[in-house]
Amino acid sequence: MLNYQFYWPLVWSALPDLLAGAGVSLQIAFLSLVLGTLIALPMAVARQLENGWCYIAATTWVELSRNTPCVFQVYLMYFGLGALGINISSYVSLLAAITFNNAGYLAEIFRGGLGVIPFQQMSGARSLGLTRFQGFAHVIFPQVFNVVFFAYVTQGIWGLLNTSLGMLIGLRELAGAANYAQSVSFRTFEFFIVTAVIYYIMAKILQFSAQLVYRAMYRS
């Protein structure tokens, strides 16, 4: 028979610290999604064209980011660069690693969306006097986002969940705050149950908010 006795008051007293950690997790998730998007868009175009050094560089990035564990990427950013004398904070290390990971996955998501858009639309944009960059910015990619919107949101949520790896390099994001709290209180089960619930709530809020945004932007 299990005789474990739950003791929740310690968890509720530490809830402000957990919520502060959740704020750090959301911040890193948002920044890594924005930065990953800015990197992934040109990589998707380079991958679609399938020629030149840009294609090789983009393919290398995609292959490394998608076929190595995210925890390995976090360790390389923090411990690997540190071994080379490049010392960056745990916050920046986690942000860089998740940005690297997001960019690789998003590049393939955008590339799939580009494959749906007829090539003639770029020709039409150029015939109207738009530059190639303007054609992508004003004609092609708005349609791509319509096609890949929910896959894009899913990757953003995955990035949020990956912020929990910050715990391994001493960052006090949500998982790190929970790990510290349980290490001094020895109430591991209670803290990680509450932390899992907070992650679940954040993911569901983001998912529901994305559905509202999609209906507002693409209801036609």
Secondary structure as GFF3:
##gff-version 3
##sequence-region A 1 220
A	DSSP	alpha_helix	9	13	.	.	.	ID=ss1
A	DSSP	alpha_helix	15	49	.	.	.	ID=ss2
A	DSSP	alpha_helix	52	66	.	.	.	ID=ss3
A	DSSP	alpha_helix	70	75	.	.	.	ID=ss4
A	DSSP	pi_helix	76	80	.	.	.	ID=ss5
A	DSSP	alpha_helix	81	83	.	.	.	ID=ss6
A	DSSP	alpha_helix	90	116	.	.	.	ID=ss7
A	DSSP	alpha_helix	120	127	.	.	.	ID=ss8
A	DSSP	alpha_helix	132	135	.	.	.	ID=ss9
A	DSSP	pi_helix	136	140	.	.	.	ID=ss10
A	DSSP	alpha_helix	141	162	.	.	.	ID=ss11
A	DSSP	three_ten_helix	163	169	.	.	.	ID=ss12
A	DSSP	alpha_helix	174	185	.	.	.	ID=ss13
A	DSSP	alpha_helix	188	218	.	.	.	ID=ss14
###
